[in-house]
């Protein structure tokens, strides 16, 4: 998933989920 996609999905997804996705993309194994 690209940053643009996650940003577009942030409309219906909670901010915490978006942050977790961004952190997971930056730091592998954080899930």
KAPETA-V327117 format. One record per pair of residues at least 12 apart in sequence whose C-alpha atoms are under 10 Angstrom apart, sorted by sequence separation. I is the first residue (numbers start at 0). J is the second residue. If there is no record, write none. Layout:
{{I/J} {I/J}}
This chain:
{{5/17} {5/18} {2/17} {5/20} {6/21} {5/21} {2/20} {2/21} {0/20} {1/21} {0/21} {2/24} {1/24} {0/24}}
